[in-house]
């Protein structure tokens, strides 16, 4: 038994792609659409990464401004900054 490889690597012969995995609790900046924001509003809102959405393609984020969970696909992550 080879414990150095993942099950997918053993079955398909190549390593799985894990670029989309992010650090839980890291800061994320969600893009605000032009239709919602006003002229001098920020282009992104600071959020906390909670996980992945099961129904659609996107990330589950806790928006710190409105204190609600949102789902967004257009996100920039800061994995060095972790929320306390």
Secondary structure, DSSP 8 states (H G I E B T S, - for coil): --TTS-HHHHHHSS----TT---TTEEEEEE--TTTS-TTS-SEEEEEEEEE-SSSSSEEEEETTTTEEEEESSEEEEEEEE--
